[in-house]
Amino acid sequence: MLNTTLEKVLFIINPISGSGSRRNVEGVITKRLDAVQFMPHFVYTTRPGDASNIARNAVADGVRWIVAVGGDGTVNEVARELVSTPAALGIIPRGSGNGMARHLGIPVNVDRATGVLNHGRIAMVDYGTLNDTPFFCTAGIGFDAHVGDKFSRIGGRGFTNYLKTTIVEYINYRPTEYKIWVNGKLIQKEAFLITVANASQWGNNAFIAPEADMQDGLLNVTIISPFPKYMAPTIGLKLFSKRIGTSKYVESFKVSDILIERPSPDCVHFDGEPTIMGERLQVGIMPQALKVFVP
């Protein structure tokens, strides 16, 4: 499709995402982006919250194509400002996990991901809310949120550091007792973690909810009960082979909303980014509310 007027594309780049090469991302994008159709503009974030502020201002200025260049946290910051607006989200995955990009089939490569903008299509996808805070990939409590909090405090990034953090924290982690209301029914149980998923994976192809569909108007809940430590490698293999649901320690189901209560305030994560929330956690779905460029 040729335009007589070049379409402005704003690239919001998180320069510290991931642990890979710091090569000239801006140059690669400029070279690959179709110069007949698009005019790229680049802005770099300097602190948490920058991506949201930049995206919000761009939407107000009428920019229709806004691309998050970073990990799932950067994608979350940008996407939350684009929901229910005319603007569409593009993703150039540069993070440690890139869960949303992987779920959508966006290449984890700057050159090929830029090609999606040239030749892709726009899809309407859902997003979730946890106590009114948006998430687009997964939100969780329990062990994954605990690890996310610890990982955010270390100096290094990347999958290797995340794996090391996971192993260290697993040794002494203690599960929590939860009250879970689903369709008016109470489930009371001890859980190692509870993940509410809009997309199928945490990232790095660890599929916590293999059946998740970002366009079905539902969230996938995965509850992992406490399991013997010797079972940890088996649980891990099932995550990476899309077979987590076959474990006797795992319960999964689809919901449009869910209420979770826990004994005290603790960590939660939104698309891998940790924060502290209170005892009561209300989760819901916002169907078909975000435009995203996909292959």
C-alpha positions in Angstrom: 0.0 0.0 0.0 1.5 3.3 -1.1 0.7 6.6 0.6 1.1 10.0 -1.0 2.0 11.3 2.4 4.5 9.6 4.6 3.0 8.1 7.8 4.9 9.1 10.9 6.0 6.1 13.0 7.1 6.8 16.6 9.7 4.4 18.0 9.9 4.5 21.8 13.2 2.8 22.7 14.2 1.5 26.1 18.0 1.5 25.7 18.6 -0.8 28.7 16.1 -3.6 27.8 17.5 -7.1 27.6 21.1 -8.2 27.7 21.9 -8.6 24.0 23.9 -6.5 21.6 23.8 -2.7 22.0 24.2 -2.3 18.3 22.7 0.6 16.4 19.0 -0.4 16.8 17.9 3.0 15.3 20.0 2.5 12.3 18.7 -1.1 11.7 15.1 0.1 11.9 15.7 3.1 9.6 17.4 0.8 7.0 14.6 -1.8 7.1 11.5 0.4 7.4 9.8 1.1 4.1 10.9 4.7 3.2 8.2 4.9 0.6 5.4 4.6 3.2 6.9 5.7 6.6 8.9 8.4 8.3 10.5 7.1 11.5 10.9 9.2 14.7 12.9 8.0 17.7 12.6 8.8 21.4 14.6 7.1 24.1 13.4 6.5 27.6 15.5 7.5 30.6 13.5 6.2 33.6 10.5 4.1 34.5 7.3 5.7 33.3 8.9 7.6 30.4 7.4 5.3 27.8 3.9 5.9 29.1 4.4 9.6 29.1 5.8 9.7 25.6 3.1 7.4 24.2 0.3 9.5 25.9 1.6 12.7 24.4 2.0 11.1 21.0 -1.7 9.8 21.0 -2.8 13.4 21.9 -0.8 14.7 19.0 -2.6 12.3 16.6 0.3 9.8 16.0 -1.3 6.6 14.7 1.6 4.2 14.8 3.6 3.9 18.0 6.2 1.2 18.4 7.6 -0.1 21.7 11.3 -1.1 21.4 12.1 -3.0 24.5 10.8 -5.8 26.7 7.3 -6.7 28.1 7.6 -3.9 30.7 8.2 -1.3 27.9 5.4 -2.8 25.8 3.0 -2.5 28.8 3.9 1.1 29.4 3.2 2.0 25.8 0.2 -0.2 25.3 -1.7 1.1 28.3 -1.8 4.5 26.7 -3.0 3.1 23.3 -6.0 1.1 24.5 -9.3 2.4 23.1 -7.6 5.0 20.9 -7.1 5.2 17.1 -3.3 4.4 17.6 -1.9 1.0 16.9 0.9 -0.7 18.8 4.0 -2.1 17.1 6.6 -4.2 18.9 10.3 -4.5 18.4 11.2 -7.1 21.1 14.4 -6.3 23.0 13.7 -7.7 26.4 14.7 -10.6 28.5 11.5 -12.6 27.8 9.4 -10.9 25.1 6.3 -12.9 26.0 3.7 -10.9 24.1 5.8 -10.6 21.0 6.5 -14.4 21.0 2.8 -15.1 21.5 1.9 -12.9 18.5 4.6 -14.4 16.3 6.6 -11.2 16.1 10.3 -12.1 15.4 12.8 -11.6 18.2 15.1 -9.8 15.8 15.1 -6.1 15.1 15.4 -6.3 11.3 12.6 -9.0 10.9 10.4 -7.4 13.5 10.6 -4.1 11.7 9.5 -6.0 8.6 6.2 -6.7 10.4 5.4 -3.0 10.2 6.0 -3.0 6.5 4.0 -6.0 5.6 1.9 -7.0 8.6 -1.7 -6.4 9.6 -3.6 -4.9 12.5 -5.3 -7.2 15.0 -7.6 -6.3 17.8 -6.6 -7.9 21.0 -7.8 -8.1 24.6 -6.0 -6.9 27.7 -6.4 -7.7 31.4 -6.7 -5.6 34.5 -5.5 -6.4 38.0 -6.9 -3.9 40.5 -7.5 -1.6 37.5 -3.8 -1.8 36.4 -3.5 -3.1 32.8 -1.6 -6.1 31.7 -1.3 -7.5 28.2 0.7 -10.8 28.6 0.5 -12.2 32.1 -0.1 -11.0 35.7 0.8 -13.2 38.7 1.2 -13.7 42.4 3.2 -16.1 44.3 6.6 -17.4 43.2 6.8 -15.8 39.8 6.0 -12.4 41.3 8.5 -13.0 44.1 11.2 -13.8 41.5 10.3 -10.8 39.4 10.8 -8.6 42.5 14.2 -10.1 43.3 15.3 -10.0 39.6 14.4 -6.3 39.4 16.9 -5.6 42.2 20.0 -7.2 40.7 22.4 -5.5 38.4 22.3 -7.8 35.4 19.4 -8.6 33.0 18.8 -11.4 30.6 17.5 -15.0 30.8 20.7 -16.4 32.4 20.4 -14.0 35.3 16.7 -14.6 35.6 17.3 -18.4 35.7 19.9 -18.0 38.5 17.5 -15.8 40.5 14.8 -18.4 40.1 17.0 -21.2 41.4 18.3 -19.3 44.4 14.8 -18.1 45.4 13.2 -21.5 44.9 15.2 -23.1 47.6 13.6 -21.2 50.5 10.3 -20.1 49.0 7.2 -20.9 51.0 3.7 -21.2 49.3 0.8 -19.1 50.4 -2.9 -19.8 51.3 -5.3 -18.1 48.9 -9.1 -17.6 48.7 -10.2 -17.6 45.1 -13.7 -16.6 43.9 -14.7 -17.9 40.5 -18.3 -17.6 39.2 -19.5 -17.1 42.7 -17.8 -20.2 44.0 -14.9 -20.2 46.6 -11.7 -22.1 46.1 -9.5 -22.1 49.1 -6.1 -23.6 48.7 -2.3 -23.3 49.1 -0.6 -22.3 45.9 3.0 -22.1 44.7 1.9 -19.5 42.2 -1.2 -18.2 40.5 -0.9 -16.7 37.0 -3.7 -15.0 35.1 -2.8 -15.0 31.4 -4.0 -13.1 28.4 -1.1 -14.5 26.3 0.2 -18.0 26.4 3.7 -17.5 27.9 5.8 -15.6 30.5 8.5 -15.2 27.9 11.4 -17.2 26.5 8.9 -19.8 25.4 7.9 -20.8 28.9 4.2 -21.6 28.3 2.3 -21.1 31.5 -1.0 -21.0 29.7 -0.6 -22.8 26.3 -4.3 -22.5 25.4 -4.5 -18.7 26.0 -5.9 -16.6 23.1 -5.6 -12.8 23.1 -8.8 -12.4 21.1 -11.3 -14.7 22.9 -12.5 -12.3 25.6 -11.3 -14.6 28.4 -8.3 -14.9 30.7 -6.6 -18.2 31.4 -5.9 -19.0 35.1 -3.1 -21.4 36.0 -2.6 -22.4 39.6 0.4 -24.5 40.5 0.1 -26.2 43.9 3.1 -26.9 46.1 5.2 -29.8 44.7 8.2 -31.8 45.9 11.5 -30.2 45.1 12.6 -33.2 43.0 9.7 -32.4 40.7 11.0 -29.0 39.8 12.9 -30.1 36.6 9.8 -32.0 35.4 7.6 -28.9 36.0 10.2 -26.8 34.1 10.2 -29.2 31.1 6.4 -29.2 30.9 6.5 -25.3 30.8 8.8 -25.3 27.8 7.0 -28.1 26.0 3.5 -26.6 26.4 2.4 -29.5 28.6 2.1 -27.7 32.0 -1.6 -28.6 32.1 -0.7 -32.3 32.3 0.9 -32.1 35.7 -1.2 -33.2 38.7 0.1 -30.2 40.6 -1.6 -27.8 38.0 -5.1 -26.6 37.7 -6.2 -24.3 34.9 -9.4 -22.7 33.7 -10.8 -19.8 31.7 -12.6 -16.8 33.3 -13.8 -13.3 32.5 -13.1 -12.1 36.0 -11.7 -13.6 39.2 -11.2 -12.3 42.8 -8.2 -13.5 44.8 -7.5 -12.8 48.5 -4.3 -13.5 50.4 -3.2 -13.1 54.0 -1.2 -9.8 53.6 0.1 -7.4 51.0 2.8 -8.8 48.8 4.4 -8.8 45.4 2.4 -9.0 42.1 3.7 -8.7 38.6 2.3 -7.1 35.5 4.0 -8.4 32.3 7.0 -9.3 34.4 7.3 -5.9 36.2 6.9 -6.3 40.0 5.1 -4.1 42.5 3.4 -4.5 45.9 -0.4 -4.7 46.2 -2.8 -5.5 49.0 -4.7 -8.6 50.2 -7.6 -8.3 47.7 -6.9 -8.7 44.0 -9.6 -8.2 41.4 -8.9 -9.4 37.9 -10.9 -8.7 34.7 -10.7 -8.7 30.9 -11.2 -5.8 28.4 -12.0 -7.5 25.1 -10.8 -6.3 21.7 -9.5 -3.0 23.1 -6.0 -2.7 21.6 -4.8 -2.5 18.0 -1.5 -4.4 17.4 0.6 -5.0 14.3 1.1 -8.7 13.8 2.7 -10.8 11.0 
